[in-house]
Amino acid sequence: MTLRSFIATVAVTALTLTTAAAAVASSSSARPATRSERAAIIKALVANDGSSAGVHGVFVSRSNTSLSVVCVHTPEAGIRAFVFGRTRGSWRYVTSGRPGRAGNSADRRLEQACG
């Protein structure tokens, strides 16, 4: 495989995953995070979890823009949903678990964006 074909493959894969994530989010109560929201939320995830490896989606609640969820795929636990809340302009860890199983009803609805 040449470098050009590798780069093209990576670009197509990234576009496909972004489109799939947006489709999942549009069918739920969440929207994909903006670039600046995503950067701040990932920063909070790294501060809490130590790594951003395996992140495959960052979504913000449509009804409460102070709630977000990061979808992470881990080999050991499968898909995990990390819920963050925004207070005083910064994102803070709220809860985590299997999508749809952790936190209160608003958290569980938001976690559905992870699939």
N, C-alpha and C positions, 0 to 999 in steps of 0.2 A: 504494500500500500504506500503510495507516495504521500508526501506532506500535504499537497494540495487536496488530494482525495480525503485524507484524514480530517483536515480542517473543514471541508465541505460536509463530511459526515457528522462532525460535532455540531456544526451550525444547524443542520437539518434536525438533528436530535433535540437540540435546545429549543428550536422553534416549535417542534411537535409537543414537547413537554410544556412549554409556556401556553400553547393553545389548549392543550388538555386541561391544564390547571385552571385557565380562565373559564372553560366550559363547566367544570365542576363547580367553581365559585359562582357562576351565573345562575346555576340551578339551586343555590342555597341562599342563606341569609348573609353571605359574605361576598366581598369583592377582592380582587387581587390588590395587594398593597402597592402604593406608588413607590417610585425608586427611593425617595427620601424616607418614607415610612419603613420600607424594607430594610434600609441600612440601619436605622435606629433600632428596629425590632431585632435584627440579627445581632447587633451589638449587645442588646440585653440578653439574648439567648446565650451568646458566648460567655458573658459575665456569669450567667447562672449555671450553664451546662459545661462550659469549658471548650466547646467545639461547635462549629457550624456544619460539620460533615453530615451528609445524608439529607440535608434540607431539600425538600422538593416542592414546597409551596409556602407562601406567606400571605395571609388573608386578613382583612379588616372587616368587622361587622358593618353591615349596611345600616342597621338601626341604632347602633351605639359605636361611634367611631373611636371610642376610648378602649375598645376591646379588639384584640387581634389574636390570631392563632398561627403557629409555625408548625408545619407538618414535616416530620423527620422520619426517615426510614432507617431502622437499625437492623443489623443481621440477627441480633439476639431477640429483640422484642417486636419486630415488625414495625408497623406504622405507629408513631406516637404523636400526640397533639400537645403542644406547649401553648398555654393561654397566657397572654400578657395584657395588662391593663395600663392605660396611660394616666398618670397623675402628675400634676405640676410640670407638664411638658416632657416627662421621660417615661419610658416603658419599663414596667416592673412585672416580674414573674407572678402569676396568680395560681396556676395549677397545671398539672400534666397527667397524661394517661392515655389509654386507648381512645380513639376518636368516639365521641358520644357517650363516654362512661365517667368522665371526671367533672367536678365542679357543679355549679348550679345549672338551672335550665338554660339560661342565656349562654353559659360556657359550652354546654352540650350541643346547643343549636349551632354555635359557631364552629365547633369541632367537626361537624358534619362536612365542612369544606375539605377536610382531609380524606374523606372517602370512607 
